[in-house]
Amino acid sequence: MSRPIALEMESLLRAAFDPITLAVINDSAKHHGHAGDDGSGESHFTIAIESASFAGVSRLQRQRMVNAALGDIPGQRVHALAVKARAPGE
């Protein structure tokens, strides 16, 4: 049996950013029947992450950093990914 994508994303993000806080939220049920819903129950996610790695980095660059850390997951294995990335104190 394959590992849930949420757990895989959490593991990759912890390794890449040593986050202070991290939540990987499966929003797929809210999008049932919409575009991109493949019926897997793992198509739409929100990531809320706080890490010192994001200090002094633009919002766009933070998104790119998270996407890079997740490899082939965004856009290929997950249809939609919302990223809320913060530096400490923001």
Rosetta constraint file for C-alpha pairs under 8 A:
AtomPair CA 3 CA 7 HARMONIC 7.04 0.50
AtomPair CA 3 CA 8 HARMONIC 6.95 0.50
AtomPair CA 4 CA 8 HARMONIC 6.54 0.50
AtomPair CA 4 CA 42 HARMONIC 7.97 0.50
AtomPair CA 5 CA 9 HARMONIC 6.06 0.50
AtomPair CA 5 CA 42 HARMONIC 6.86 0.50
AtomPair CA 6 CA 10 HARMONIC 6.15 0.50
AtomPair CA 6 CA 24 HARMONIC 6.12 0.50
AtomPair CA 6 CA 25 HARMONIC 7.52 0.50
AtomPair CA 6 CA 26 HARMONIC 7.16 0.50
AtomPair CA 6 CA 42 HARMONIC 7.90 0.50
AtomPair CA 7 CA 11 HARMONIC 6.18 0.50
AtomPair CA 8 CA 12 HARMONIC 6.27 0.50
AtomPair CA 9 CA 13 HARMONIC 6.08 0.50
AtomPair CA 9 CA 24 HARMONIC 7.49 0.50
AtomPair CA 9 CA 70 HARMONIC 6.34 0.50
AtomPair CA 10 CA 14 HARMONIC 6.07 0.50
AtomPair CA 10 CA 22 HARMONIC 7.64 0.50
AtomPair CA 10 CA 23 HARMONIC 7.78 0.50
AtomPair CA 10 CA 24 HARMONIC 6.50 0.50
AtomPair CA 11 CA 15 HARMONIC 6.27 0.50
AtomPair CA 12 CA 16 HARMONIC 6.18 0.50
AtomPair CA 12 CA 69 HARMONIC 6.44 0.50
AtomPair CA 12 CA 70 HARMONIC 6.30 0.50
AtomPair CA 13 CA 17 HARMONIC 5.84 0.50
AtomPair CA 13 CA 18 HARMONIC 7.46 0.50
AtomPair CA 13 CA 19 HARMONIC 7.70 0.50
AtomPair CA 13 CA 66 HARMONIC 7.33 0.50
AtomPair CA 13 CA 69 HARMONIC 6.49 0.50
AtomPair CA 13 CA 70 HARMONIC 7.21 0.50
AtomPair CA 14 CA 18 HARMONIC 4.95 0.50
AtomPair CA 14 CA 19 HARMONIC 6.03 0.50
AtomPair CA 14 CA 22 HARMONIC 7.99 0.50
AtomPair CA 16 CA 69 HARMONIC 6.34 0.50
AtomPair CA 17 CA 51 HARMONIC 6.21 0.50
AtomPair CA 17 CA 52 HARMONIC 7.80 0.50
AtomPair CA 17 CA 53 HARMONIC 6.11 0.50
AtomPair CA 18 CA 51 HARMONIC 6.68 0.50
AtomPair CA 19 CA 49 HARMONIC 6.52 0.50
AtomPair CA 19 CA 50 HARMONIC 5.56 0.50
AtomPair CA 19 CA 51 HARMONIC 4.48 0.50
AtomPair CA 19 CA 52 HARMONIC 7.46 0.50
AtomPair CA 20 CA 49 HARMONIC 7.64 0.50
AtomPair CA 20 CA 50 HARMONIC 5.52 0.50
AtomPair CA 20 CA 51 HARMONIC 5.58 0.50
AtomPair CA 20 CA 88 HARMONIC 7.97 0.50
AtomPair CA 21 CA 48 HARMONIC 7.75 0.50
AtomPair CA 21 CA 49 HARMONIC 5.63 0.50
AtomPair CA 21 CA 50 HARMONIC 5.20 0.50
AtomPair CA 21 CA 51 HARMONIC 7.31 0.50
AtomPair CA 22 CA 47 HARMONIC 7.33 0.50
AtomPair CA 22 CA 48 HARMONIC 5.69 0.50
AtomPair CA 22 CA 49 HARMONIC 4.46 0.50
AtomPair CA 22 CA 50 HARMONIC 6.56 0.50
AtomPair CA 23 CA 46 HARMONIC 7.96 0.50
AtomPair CA 23 CA 47 HARMONIC 5.76 0.50
AtomPair CA 23 CA 48 HARMONIC 5.15 0.50
AtomPair CA 23 CA 49 HARMONIC 6.47 0.50
AtomPair CA 24 CA 45 HARMONIC 6.87 0.50
AtomPair CA 24 CA 46 HARMONIC 5.97 0.50
AtomPair CA 24 CA 47 HARMONIC 4.71 0.50
AtomPair CA 24 CA 48 HARMONIC 6.64 0.50
AtomPair CA 25 CA 45 HARMONIC 5.50 0.50
AtomPair CA 25 CA 46 HARMONIC 5.06 0.50
AtomPair CA 25 CA 47 HARMONIC 6.26 0.50
AtomPair CA 26 CA 42 HARMONIC 6.86 0.50
AtomPair CA 26 CA 44 HARMONIC 6.22 0.50
AtomPair CA 26 CA 45 HARMONIC 4.63 0.50
AtomPair CA 26 CA 46 HARMONIC 6.61 0.50
AtomPair CA 27 CA 31 HARMONIC 7.12 0.50
AtomPair CA 27 CA 43 HARMONIC 7.89 0.50
AtomPair CA 27 CA 44 HARMONIC 5.17 0.50
AtomPair CA 27 CA 45 HARMONIC 5.09 0.50
AtomPair CA 27 CA 46 HARMONIC 6.81 0.50
AtomPair CA 28 CA 32 HARMONIC 6.47 0.50
AtomPair CA 28 CA 37 HARMONIC 7.35 0.50
AtomPair CA 28 CA 41 HARMONIC 5.50 0.50
AtomPair CA 28 CA 42 HARMONIC 5.86 0.50
AtomPair CA 28 CA 43 HARMONIC 5.48 0.50
AtomPair CA 28 CA 44 HARMONIC 4.61 0.50
AtomPair CA 28 CA 45 HARMONIC 6.75 0.50
AtomPair CA 29 CA 41 HARMONIC 6.69 0.50
AtomPair CA 31 CA 35 HARMONIC 7.86 0.50
AtomPair CA 31 CA 37 HARMONIC 6.52 0.50
AtomPair CA 31 CA 44 HARMONIC 7.38 0.50
AtomPair CA 32 CA 37 HARMONIC 5.91 0.50
AtomPair CA 32 CA 39 HARMONIC 7.48 0.50
AtomPair CA 33 CA 37 HARMONIC 6.00 0.50
AtomPair CA 36 CA 43 HARMONIC 6.78 0.50
AtomPair CA 36 CA 79 HARMONIC 5.46 0.50
AtomPair CA 36 CA 80 HARMONIC 7.68 0.50
AtomPair CA 37 CA 41 HARMONIC 7.71 0.50
AtomPair CA 37 CA 43 HARMONIC 5.80 0.50
AtomPair CA 37 CA 44 HARMONIC 7.85 0.50
AtomPair CA 37 CA 79 HARMONIC 7.48 0.50
AtomPair CA 38 CA 43 HARMONIC 6.65 0.50
AtomPair CA 39 CA 43 HARMONIC 7.93 0.50
AtomPair CA 42 CA 78 HARMONIC 6.74 0.50
AtomPair CA 43 CA 77 HARMONIC 7.51 0.50
AtomPair CA 43 CA 78 HARMONIC 4.73 0.50
AtomPair CA 43 CA 79 HARMONIC 5.09 0.50
AtomPair CA 43 CA 80 HARMONIC 6.47 0.50
AtomPair CA 44 CA 78 HARMONIC 6.30 0.50
AtomPair CA 44 CA 79 HARMONIC 5.95 0.50
AtomPair CA 44 CA 80 HARMONIC 4.73 0.50
AtomPair CA 44 CA 81 HARMONIC 5.96 0.50
AtomPair CA 45 CA 78 HARMONIC 7.78 0.50
AtomPair CA 45 CA 80 HARMONIC 6.35 0.50
AtomPair CA 45 CA 81 HARMONIC 4.97 0.50
AtomPair CA 45 CA 82 HARMONIC 6.35 0.50
AtomPair CA 46 CA 81 HARMONIC 5.66 0.50
AtomPair CA 46 CA 82 HARMONIC 4.56 0.50
AtomPair CA 46 CA 83 HARMONIC 5.91 0.50
AtomPair CA 46 CA 84 HARMONIC 7.65 0.50
AtomPair CA 47 CA 81 HARMONIC 7.32 0.50
AtomPair CA 47 CA 82 HARMONIC 6.14 0.50
AtomPair CA 47 CA 83 HARMONIC 4.88 0.50
AtomPair CA 47 CA 84 HARMONIC 6.02 0.50
AtomPair CA 47 CA 85 HARMONIC 7.75 0.50
AtomPair CA 48 CA 83 HARMONIC 6.17 0.50
AtomPair CA 48 CA 84 HARMONIC 4.69 0.50
AtomPair CA 48 CA 85 HARMONIC 5.95 0.50
AtomPair CA 49 CA 83 HARMONIC 7.88 0.50
AtomPair CA 49 CA 84 HARMONIC 6.28 0.50
AtomPair CA 49 CA 85 HARMONIC 4.91 0.50
AtomPair CA 49 CA 86 HARMONIC 6.29 0.50
AtomPair CA 50 CA 54 HARMONIC 7.74 0.50
AtomPair CA 50 CA 85 HARMONIC 5.82 0.50
AtomPair CA 50 CA 86 HARMONIC 4.66 0.50
AtomPair CA 50 CA 87 HARMONIC 5.42 0.50
AtomPair CA 50 CA 88 HARMONIC 6.30 0.50
AtomPair CA 51 CA 55 HARMONIC 7.71 0.50
AtomPair CA 51 CA 85 HARMONIC 7.73 0.50
AtomPair CA 51 CA 86 HARMONIC 6.46 0.50
AtomPair CA 51 CA 87 HARMONIC 5.16 0.50
AtomPair CA 51 CA 88 HARMONIC 6.27 0.50
AtomPair CA 52 CA 87 HARMONIC 5.25 0.50
AtomPair CA 52 CA 88 HARMONIC 6.03 0.50
AtomPair CA 53 CA 87 HARMONIC 7.05 0.50
AtomPair CA 54 CA 62 HARMONIC 6.30 0.50
AtomPair CA 54 CA 85 HARMONIC 7.27 0.50
AtomPair CA 54 CA 86 HARMONIC 6.30 0.50
AtomPair CA 54 CA 87 HARMONIC 4.95 0.50
AtomPair CA 55 CA 86 HARMONIC 7.79 0.50
AtomPair CA 55 CA 87 HARMONIC 4.96 0.50
AtomPair CA 55 CA 88 HARMONIC 7.44 0.50
AtomPair CA 57 CA 61 HARMONIC 6.23 0.50
AtomPair CA 57 CA 62 HARMONIC 6.38 0.50
AtomPair CA 58 CA 62 HARMONIC 6.20 0.50
AtomPair CA 59 CA 63 HARMONIC 6.36 0.50
AtomPair CA 59 CA 85 HARMONIC 7.49 0.50
AtomPair CA 60 CA 64 HARMONIC 6.34 0.50
AtomPair CA 61 CA 65 HARMONIC 6.08 0.50
AtomPair CA 62 CA 66 HARMONIC 6.25 0.50
AtomPair CA 62 CA 85 HARMONIC 6.41 0.50
AtomPair CA 63 CA 67 HARMONIC 6.14 0.50
AtomPair CA 63 CA 83 HARMONIC 6.39 0.50
AtomPair CA 63 CA 85 HARMONIC 7.38 0.50
AtomPair CA 64 CA 68 HARMONIC 6.01 0.50
AtomPair CA 65 CA 69 HARMONIC 6.22 0.50
AtomPair CA 66 CA 70 HARMONIC 6.34 0.50
AtomPair CA 66 CA 83 HARMONIC 7.82 0.50
AtomPair CA 67 CA 71 HARMONIC 6.57 0.50
AtomPair CA 67 CA 74 HARMONIC 6.41 0.50
AtomPair CA 70 CA 74 HARMONIC 6.87 0.50
AtomPair CA 72 CA 76 HARMONIC 5.91 0.50
AtomPair CA 72 CA 77 HARMONIC 6.77 0.50
AtomPair CA 73 CA 77 HARMONIC 4.67 0.50
AtomPair CA 73 CA 78 HARMONIC 5.66 0.50
AtomPair CA 74 CA 78 HARMONIC 5.22 0.50
AtomPair CA 74 CA 79 HARMONIC 6.78 0.50
AtomPair CA 74 CA 80 HARMONIC 7.06 0.50
AtomPair CA 74 CA 81 HARMONIC 6.61 0.50
AtomPair CA 75 CA 79 HARMONIC 5.29 0.50
AtomPair CA 75 CA 80 HARMONIC 6.89 0.50
AtomPair CA 86 CA 90 HARMONIC 6.15 0.50
